């Protein structure tokens, strides 16, 4: 939880939702992703079955090493 992830959800009929958000919470059958973009502030929930059937694809977003070095200085 708290990790930044890239979310790609296939919504059918050539509609695909691609967002970057934060994994906010996990529950026994679903997980919640918080998306904070300028005109799109929302919480999206998906089931683990969506991941298994490849309806939803999740990728961890790696933090920039330069950004981490600035925080350490």
C-alpha positions in Angstrom: 0.0 0.0 0.0 1.1 3.5 -0.7 3.0 2.5 -3.8 2.6 4.5 -7.0 1.2 2.3 -9.8 0.3 2.6 -13.5 -3.2 1.3 -14.1 -4.5 0.1 -17.4 -8.1 -1.1 -17.5 -9.8 -2.5 -20.6 -13.4 -1.3 -20.5 -14.6 -3.1 -23.6 -15.3 -1.9 -27.2 -11.8 -0.5 -27.6 -12.1 1.7 -24.5 -9.0 1.6 -22.3 -8.5 3.6 -19.1 -4.8 4.5 -18.4 -4.0 6.3 -15.1 -1.3 6.7 -12.6 -2.4 6.5 -9.0 -1.5 5.2 -5.5 -2.6 1.8 -4.1 -4.7 3.1 -1.3 -6.2 0.0 0.3 -6.6 -3.7 -0.1 -9.5 -5.9 1.0 -10.1 -9.6 0.8 -11.8 -9.4 -2.7 -11.0 -5.9 -4.0 -8.3 -3.2 -4.0 -8.6 0.5 -4.3 -6.5 2.9 -6.3 -6.6 6.7 -5.7 -6.0 8.7 -8.9 -5.1 12.4 -8.4 -4.8 14.2 -11.7 -5.8 17.8 -12.3 -9.3 17.1 -13.7 -9.7 13.6 -12.5 -9.7 12.9 -8.7 -11.3 9.6 -8.0 -11.0 6.3 -6.3 -11.2 3.2 -8.5 -11.8 -0.3 -7.2 -11.1 -3.5 -8.9 -11.3 -7.2 -8.0 -8.3 -9.5 -8.0 -10.2 -11.5 -10.7 -9.8 -8.5 -13.0 -6.0 -8.8 -12.7 -6.1 -12.6 -13.3 -8.2 -12.3 -16.4 -6.0 -9.4 -17.6 -8.9 -6.9 -17.7 -6.7 -4.7 -15.4 -2.9 -4.4 -15.8 -0.8 -3.0 -12.9 2.8 -1.8 -13.1 4.8 -0.4 -10.3 6.2 3.1 -11.0 9.8 3.4 -10.0 10.9 6.5 -8.1 13.4 8.7 -9.8 16.8 8.3 -8.2 17.7 12.0 -8.7 14.5 12.9 -6.7 15.6 10.5 -3.9 19.1 12.0 -3.8 17.6 15.5 -3.4 15.6 14.4 -0.4 18.6 12.9 1.3 20.7 16.1 1.0 
